[in-house]
Amino acid sequence: MKDHITIGMDLGDLENHIVVMDAEGTEIEVTSIANTKERVREYFSRFPGAMVAMEAGTHSNWISREIKEAGCDVLVGNPRKLRLIWDSTDKDDENDARLLCMICRLEPRLLWPIRHRELESQYDLQIVKSRQILVGTRTKLINHVRGAVKAVGERLPGCSADAFAKRAVEDLPDELHVALDGVLKIIETLTEQIRHQDRLIAHLCRERYPETALLSQVNGVGPVTSLAYVLTIEDPERFPKSRYVGSYLGLTPKRDQSGQTDKQLKITKAGDTYLRTLLVNCSNYILGPFAPDSDLRRHGLKIAARGGENARRRAKVAVARKLAVLLHRLWMNKEPYERLYKSINKQNHKNKARVAGTMSLSKPEAAVAMAAG
């Protein structure tokens, strides 16, 4: 049993740099190991019970899992909070590992440790993110085809992305068939693969993540967003209050307050970029012309009514933040979604106040008041 051993580990693509300290902070080993599962497991099995600190990154998920299986405790630091490391004037892999080790020894909370998702959730989330890559690639290719046609003075008719490959073949100028037929075939193949991913996502929602049905009650939130939300959050009880989800996903403003100065800053953009993007896309629909009336829509339109493009952007972010909180409440409470819950409650309070007021009046006065109401 290695008591009071602290290990700082700087992760690399090919090798990891390690600094080991004892209870007094004396360095007892400085080394590097190959970045493979076998070597990581073999090395850390020498230090059962040790505390290991590392930064979040591409390899931190599986490496932290291997280290835990070797009998060590692991803290994965949030790189955004470790300015001491990435802003150092003497930065190299060994010094990064040393600083991680020193921070972990003195005050582990300064690492702002993150929580990696479970392996099964990681696999399922890759289905959603693979769909994102396919959609993005198809969009770029469609834009390329439209741009090539415009460059020769022609224009392709508007249509959905799903129908683009077949429609474009009919309207493509003869001179461009040689250059663009291959691109159109790839677009058609991508469309088929996107449909396949959609079927996989729908199957996951039905069979393995039925809680997504609670989230999909909100207009504008489909299977992709609801599944990404569930897989990213994983455990809704990790947040003591639903409003913390907005901060977790980087949808709350930064803070720079000193004395009488409290600046109005942009959102932090912390947390999962993909889920934040999906929520903003949902807010675009909620604020759009085809969305039904709801408390979310009213809240956003009230902000957008202040005028200007800046107000519109603020409205989108504000609705996305409220949507993140709402989805967490729906997941926790497992109740039907009421689009105008806030408005109905406000009206009920007014009615109760009116009834309470009439009870203190005489019978003739109460009859007149009720008739006027």
DOMAR-481434 format. One line per 4 residues: number of its first residue (from 1); their letters; for each residue x, y, z of C-alpha. Coordinates in pm, 1 decimal, padded with zeros to 6 digits. Each point is the difference from the previous one (the first is absolute). Layout:
NUM	a	X:Y:Z ~ ...
! end
This chain:
1	mkdh	00000.0:00000.0:00000.0 ~ 00152.5:00332.9:-00111.4 ~ -00131.7:00251.7:00254.4 ~ 00004.2:00371.5:-00077.8
5	itig	00154.5:-00043.6:-00344.7 ~ -00103.3:00267.5:-00251.1 ~ 00063.7:-00036.6:-00372.1 ~ -00022.1:00272.7:-00263.5
9	mdlg	-00042.7:-00121.7:-00355.9 ~ 00027.6:00207.7:-00318.5 ~ -00174.3:-00187.9:-00281.7 ~ 00147.7:-00020.7:-00347.3
13	dlen	-00099.1:-00175.3:-00318.1 ~ 00294.9:-00241.2:00001.6 ~ 00134.5:00020.2:00356.6 ~ -00104.5:00132.1:00339.3
17	hivv	00229.9:00191.6:00236.1 ~ -00024.5:-00080.6:00370.6 ~ 00119.0:00159.8:00325.0 ~ -00044.5:-00193.9:00327.6
21	mdae	00013.7:00171.5:00342.7 ~ -00015.2:-00138.9:00353.2 ~ -00191.4:00142.9:00297.6 ~ 00264.7:00271.5:00056.5
25	gtei	-00005.5:00112.2:-00362.2 ~ 00336.3:-00154.7:-00084.8 ~ 00029.0:-00124.2:-00356.9 ~ 00067.4:-00370.7:00011.6
29	evts	-00031.1:-00070.6:-00369.8 ~ -00006.2:00193.5:-00327.8 ~ -00058.2:-00208.5:-00310.5 ~ -00202.5:-00049.5:-00317.2
33	iant	-00194.7:-00301.5:-00121.9 ~ -00144.1:-00109.4:-00332.3 ~ -00362.1:00100.2:-00056.5 ~ -00146.0:-00351.8:-00015.9
37	kerv	-00252.9:-00178.0:00220.6 ~ 00245.3:-00272.5:00097.0 ~ 00277.1:00241.9:00100.9 ~ -00233.6:00230.6:00193.6
41	reyf	-00151.7:-00290.8:00192.6 ~ 00341.1:-00151.4:00070.4 ~ 00152.5:00325.1:00129.0 ~ -00280.5:00110.5:00233.4
45	srfp	-00043.0:-00345.1:00151.6 ~ 00323.2:00086.4:00184.7 ~ -00180.7:00275.6:00193.8 ~ -00330.0:-00138.6:00136.0
49	gamv	-00191.0:00265.7:00190.8 ~ 00194.9:00290.4:-00152.4 ~ -00174.4:00317.3:-00114.8 ~ 00055.2:00077.0:-00369.9
53	amea	-00065.3:00340.8:-00158.2 ~ -00026.8:00068.2:-00373.5 ~ -00164.7:00246.9:-00235.8 ~ -00305.2:-00084.2:-00208.6
57	gths	00083.2:-00079.1:-00360.8 ~ -00034.8:-00250.8:-00281.4 ~ 00149.3:-00289.0:00198.6 ~ -00106.4:00092.6:00353.8
61	nwis	-00321.6:-00204.2:-00009.6 ~ 00150.1:-00341.3:-00063.5 ~ 00322.4:00069.7:00190.5 ~ -00190.0:00103.3:00314.6
65	reik	-00202.9:-00320.0:-00027.6 ~ 00315.1:-00214.3:-00027.0 ~ 00158.9:00175.3:00299.0 ~ -00308.6:-00057.6:00215.1
69	eagc	00006.1:-00368.1:-00091.0 ~ 00365.6:-00005.5:00112.1 ~ -00113.6:00106.5:00349.2 ~ 00070.3:00375.8:-00003.8
73	dvlv	-00226.2:00300.3:00050.1 ~ -00020.2:00244.5:-00290.7 ~ -00081.7:00369.1:-00032.9 ~ -00042.1:00133.0:-00355.2
77	gnpr	00056.3:00375.7:00003.5 ~ -00192.5:00251.4:-00206.8 ~ 00254.3:00164.9:-00237.2 ~ -00205.7:00321.6:-00007.2
81	klrl	00067.2:00046.0:00371.8 ~ 00373.5:-00080.6:-00008.9 ~ 00139.5:00326.0:-00128.8 ~ 00305.0:-00055.8:00224.3
85	iwds	00101.0:-00281.0:-00236.7 ~ -00089.1:00116.8:-00349.8 ~ 00111.7:00360.1:00063.5 ~ 00336.1:-00098.6:00151.2
89	tdkd	00318.2:00165.8:-00134.7 ~ 00192.2:-00324.8:00052.4 ~ -00240.0:-00249.5:-00151.0 ~ 00099.9:-00352.1:-00092.4
93	dend	-00149.7:-00344.5:00055.1 ~ 00199.3:-00075.9:00313.7 ~ -00079.7:00334.1:00163.7 ~ -00367.8:-00041.0:-00085.3
97	arll	-00002.2:-00337.1:00178.0 ~ 00184.4:00155.2:00296.2 ~ -00249.8:00284.5:00034.9 ~ -00293.3:-00242.1:-00017.9
101	cmic	00159.6:-00204.9:00275.5 ~ 00061.4:00305.4:00221.3 ~ -00355.2:00133.6:-00045.1 ~ -00147.4:-00340.6:00080.7
105	rlep	00213.3:-00028.8:00315.6 ~ -00084.1:00344.3:00136.9 ~ -00364.4:00052.8:-00105.5 ~ -00166.3:-00248.9:-00239.4
109	rllw	-00301.2:00229.5:-00043.2 ~ 00218.7:00239.9:-00199.4 ~ -00001.3:-00261.3:-00277.3 ~ -00377.2:00050.5:-00036.0
113	pirh	-00021.0:-00373.5:-00077.0 ~ -00237.9:-00111.6:-00271.3 ~ -00198.1:-00321.5:-00030.7 ~ 00041.5:-00218.9:-00307.6
117	rele	-00304.3:-00176.0:-00138.7 ~ -00032.7:-00377.2:00020.2 ~ 00139.8:-00211.9:-00281.8 ~ -00341.9:-00114.8:-00124.8
121	sqyd	-00122.0:00358.0:-00018.6 ~ 00318.9:00094.6:-00183.2 ~ -00065.2:-00263.5:-00266.5 ~ -00363.5:00105.2:-00044.1
125	lqiv	00089.5:00368.1:-00017.8 ~ 00236.0:-00071.2:-00288.0 ~ -00304.2:-00103.5:-00207.5 ~ -00146.9:00347.0:00050.8
129	ksrq	00329.0:00176.6:-00069.1 ~ 00064.9:-00211.2:-00309.2 ~ -00331.1:00123.4:-00135.0 ~ 00117.4:00355.4:00064.2
133	ilvg	00315.6:-00060.3:-00207.2 ~ -00203.2:-00152.1:-00284.5 ~ -00244.0:00292.7:-00004.0 ~ 00281.9:00255.0:00008.4
137	trtk	00184.2:-00172.2:-00284.3 ~ -00315.3:-00018.0:-00212.0 ~ -00067.7:00370.5:00058.2 ~ 00350.1:00094.3:-00118.5
141	linh	-00036.2:-00211.5:-00315.0 ~ -00343.9:00145.8:-00078.6 ~ 00139.6:00351.0:00038.7 ~ 00287.6:-00094.0:-00229.8
145	vrga	-00240.1:-00118.1:-00272.7 ~ -00221.7:00307.6:00028.2 ~ 00305.2:00227.7:-00009.1 ~ 00142.1:-00173.6:-00308.6
149	vkav	-00330.8:00042.5:-00184.6 ~ -00029.2:00368.2:00097.9 ~ 00351.5:00062.5:-00129.1 ~ -00114.6:-00078.0:-00356.8
153	gerl	-00307.7:00221.7:00021.8 ~ -00257.5:-00268.2:00083.7 ~ -00190.1:-00077.9:00320.4 ~ -00135.1:-00322.8:00149.4
157	pgcs	-00357.9:00007.1:00137.4 ~ -00057.2:-00005.0:00375.0 ~ -00074.5:-00338.0:00158.7 ~ 00066.8:-00199.8:00315.6
161	adaf	00343.1:-00150.7:00060.4 ~ -00151.5:-00350.3:-00020.8 ~ -00132.2:00064.0:-00352.3 ~ 00295.1:00204.9:-00124.2
165	akra	00200.4:-00274.6:-00176.3 ~ -00293.9:-00112.8:-00217.6 ~ -00128.4:00350.1:-00072.2 ~ 00341.8:00140.3:-00086.3
169	vedl	00070.4:-00265.9:-00264.3 ~ -00300.7:00118.0:-00201.1 ~ 00094.7:00369.8:00007.9 ~ 00379.0:-00023.9:-00016.4
173	pdel	00154.0:00170.9:-00308.0 ~ 00134.0:-00260.6:-00246.7 ~ 00354.7:00140.5:00020.4 ~ 00014.3:-00067.4:00376.6
177	hval	-00112.7:-00362.2:00002.7 ~ 00355.8:-00131.3:-00034.5 ~ 00118.6:00212.8:00291.9 ~ -00296.4:-00042.5:00234.2
181	dgvl	-00163.3:-00339.2:-00064.1 ~ 00240.6:-00169.4:00242.5 ~ -00074.3:00260.6:00268.0 ~ -00374.3:-00052.0:-00043.8
185	kiie	00042.7:-00375.9:00043.7 ~ 00187.6:00059.4:00326.3 ~ -00278.9:00235.0:00115.8 ~ -00256.3:-00271.8:-00073.8
189	tlte	00205.8:-00256.0:00193.6 ~ 00032.7:00240.0:00293.9 ~ -00377.4:00050.5:00000.7 ~ -00052.8:-00377.0:00024.6
193	qirh	00250.4:-00022.0:00286.8 ~ -00167.4:00288.2:00184.5 ~ -00333.9:-00178.2:-00026.6 ~ 00167.5:-00314.2:00137.1
197	qdrl	00138.4:00199.8:00296.2 ~ -00347.9:00144.1:00060.0 ~ -00141.7:-00351.7:00021.5 ~ 00273.3:-00101.6:00246.1
201	iahl	-00071.0:00305.9:00215.2 ~ -00375.1:-00064.9:-00002.5 ~ 00066.0:-00362.3:00103.1 ~ 00226.5:00109.9:00287.8
205	crer	-00264.2:00245.3:00120.4 ~ -00270.9:-00266.7:00002.3 ~ 00191.5:-00297.5:00134.9 ~ 00277.3:00129.6:00226.6
209	ypet	-00078.9:00360.4:00089.5 ~ -00379.4:00028.9:00042.2 ~ 00052.2:00318.7:00204.8 ~ 00063.2:00178.8:-00329.9
213	alls	-00377.5:-00011.0:-00056.6 ~ -00041.3:00240.6:00293.8 ~ 00237.9:00247.2:-00162.2 ~ -00151.4:-00032.7:-00347.6
217	qvng	-00328.4:00139.3:00130.7 ~ 00145.0:00347.9:-00053.2 ~ -00065.4:00125.7:-00352.8 ~ 00328.6:00028.6:-00187.7
221	vgpv	00176.7:-00270.8:00203.8 ~ 00035.1:-00313.7:-00211.1 ~ 00166.7:-00339.6:00051.0 ~ 00351.0:00131.2:-00075.3
225	tsla	-00012.0:00281.3:00257.1 ~ -00178.6:-00204.9:00267.3 ~ 00242.7:-00292.7:-00034.6 ~ 00305.1:00228.2:00000.2
229	yvlt	-00136.3:00172.0:00312.3 ~ -00057.0:-00327.7:00186.6 ~ 00339.7:-00143.3:-00096.6 ~ 00186.5:00320.1:00088.5
233	iedp	-00169.1:00058.3:00336.9 ~ -00026.1:-00376.7:00076.5 ~ -00121.0:00040.3:00360.0 ~ -00247.5:00286.4:00056.1
237	erfp	00046.0:-00021.7:00376.9 ~ 00359.7:00118.7:-00028.9 ~ -00146.6:00352.3:-00013.0 ~ -00163.5:00108.2:00328.3
241	ksry	-00190.5:00270.9:-00191.0 ~ -00115.6:-00004.0:-00360.9 ~ 00132.2:00349.9:-00064.9 ~ 00355.8:-00130.0:00045.4
245	vgsy	-00032.7:-00179.9:-00334.6 ~ 00010.3:00332.6:-00184.9 ~ 00335.3:00080.9:00157.8 ~ 00128.7:-00354.5:-00060.6
249	lglt	-00068.8:00037.0:-00372.2 ~ 00162.1:00343.7:-00025.1 ~ -00323.7:00191.8:-00058.2 ~ 00044.3:00246.9:00288.3
253	pkrd	00193.6:00329.2:-00028.1 ~ 00357.7:00036.6:00117.9 ~ 00051.0:00212.8:00310.6 ~ 00249.7:00281.8:00049.7
257	qsgq	-00109.0:00197.6:00304.3 ~ 00222.2:00231.3:00202.2 ~ -00119.3:00274.4:00235.5 ~ -00283.2:00187.3:-00168.4
261	tdkq	00081.8:-00147.9:-00340.9 ~ -00191.8:-00306.0:-00120.6 ~ 00060.4:-00047.8:-00372.4 ~ -00254.5:-00157.4:-00232.6
265	lkit	00190.4:-00278.8:-00174.5 ~ -00064.8:-00278.8:-00248.7 ~ -00085.7:-00355.2:00102.1 ~ 00278.5:-00225.7:00127.8
269	kagd	-00040.6:-00268.9:-00270.9 ~ 00122.0:-00258.0:00249.5 ~ -00111.2:-00362.6:-00007.7 ~ -00111.7:-00204.6:-00298.4
273	tylr	00013.1:00207.9:-00320.1 ~ -00216.3:-00238.2:-00202.8 ~ -00290.1:-00008.9:00247.4 ~ 00015.6:00377.8:00040.3
277	tllv	-00025.1:00035.9:-00380.1 ~ -00300.4:-00234.5:-00011.7 ~ -00179.6:00199.3:00270.7 ~ 00063.1:00327.0:-00185.5
281	ncsn	-00137.9:-00161.4:-00318.3 ~ -00311.2:-00099.3:00195.3 ~ -00038.3:00356.9:00124.4 ~ 00016.4:00120.3:-00362.4
285	yilg	-00304.4:-00214.7:-00075.5 ~ -00181.8:00108.4:00317.0 ~ 00044.9:00365.8:-00100.0 ~ -00080.0:-00068.6:-00366.2
289	pfap	-00328.4:00051.9:-00184.8 ~ -00122.9:-00361.3:00016.6 ~ 00039.3:-00072.0:00374.2 ~ -00314.9:-00009.8:00216.8
293	dsdl	-00055.5:00248.6:00281.0 ~ 00185.0:-00087.5:00322.1 ~ 00161.0:00157.2:00305.2 ~ 00340.9:-00053.3:-00161.7
297	rrhg	-00107.4:00178.4:-00315.7 ~ -00154.5:00291.2:00188.9 ~ 00315.7:00039.2:00208.7 ~ 00220.1:00010.0:-00309.5
301	lkia	-00224.0:00234.9:-00197.8 ~ -00011.2:00240.1:00293.7 ~ 00380.4:00024.4:-00007.6 ~ 00013.2:00020.5:-00380.7
305	argg	-00253.7:00285.9:00005.6 ~ 00268.1:00228.9:00144.6 ~ 00113.0:00035.8:-00359.3 ~ 00310.5:-00064.7:-00202.8
309	enar	00200.6:-00306.1:-00094.6 ~ 00167.0:-00004.6:00340.4 ~ -00337.0:-00038.3:00172.3 ~ -00085.1:-00287.6:-00233.8
313	rrak	00323.9:-00179.3:00088.9 ~ -00061.1:00053.3:00369.7 ~ -00349.8:-00141.1:-00039.4 ~ 00133.9:-00317.1:-00162.8
317	vava	00248.3:-00060.0:00280.8 ~ -00255.0:00082.1:00270.4 ~ -00251.4:-00247.2:-00144.6 ~ 00272.4:-00266.5:-00035.1
321	rkla	00094.2:00049.9:00366.4 ~ -00361.3:-00025.5:00116.4 ~ -00048.9:-00303.6:-00223.7 ~ 00297.7:-00176.3:00162.2
325	vllh	-00153.9:00062.9:00342.3 ~ -00348.8:-00105.1:-00113.9 ~ 00124.4:-00330.0:-00145.0 ~ 00168.8:-00081.8:00330.7
329	rlwm	-00321.0:00069.6:00192.6 ~ -00204.8:-00217.2:-00236.8 ~ 00253.5:-00281.0:00041.6 ~ 00001.8:00028.4:00379.7
333	nkep	-00375.6:00043.0:00053.0 ~ -00115.0:-00237.8:-00276.5 ~ -00307.9:00213.9:-00057.9 ~ -00185.5:00106.0:-00316.8
337	yerl	00125.7:00321.6:-00155.6 ~ -00232.7:00299.2:00012.9 ~ 00101.9:00259.5:-00260.3 ~ -00172.1:00288.1:00179.7
341	yksi	00055.5:-00118.1:00358.0 ~ 00126.9:00337.9:00121.6 ~ -00277.6:00196.3:-00168.0 ~ -00270.1:-00233.4:00132.7
345	nkqn	00140.1:00020.8:00353.1 ~ 00008.3:00379.3:-00019.0 ~ -00365.0:00005.9:-00108.5 ~ -00096.9:-00242.5:00278.7
349	hknk	00167.6:00225.8:00257.0 ~ -00195.7:00297.9:-00134.3 ~ -00326.4:-00194.2:00022.0 ~ 00072.0:-00106.5:00358.2
353	arva	00082.9:00357.1:00096.4 ~ -00323.5:00122.4:-00159.6 ~ -00205.3:-00263.5:00185.0 ~ 00174.3:00082.1:00328.6
357	gtms	-00075.5:00368.5:-00052.9 ~ -00369.7:-00056.8:-00062.6 ~ -00034.1:-00206.0:00320.6 ~ 00072.0:00312.4:00206.5
361	lskp	-00279.7:00196.2:-00172.8 ~ -00369.5:00010.3:00081.4 ~ -00231.5:-00220.3:-00206.1 ~ -00118.4:00279.1:-00237.9
365	eaav	00358.3:00123.5:-00049.3 ~ 00127.4:-00356.2:-00057.1 ~ -00268.3:-00063.7:-00263.8 ~ 00099.1:00315.0:-00186.1
369	amaa	00373.5:-00087.3:00019.9 ~ -00052.1:-00356.7:-00126.0 ~ -00214.3:00125.0:-00287.6 ~ 00270.9:00251.4:-00096.2
373	g	00269.3:-00270.5:00020.1
! end
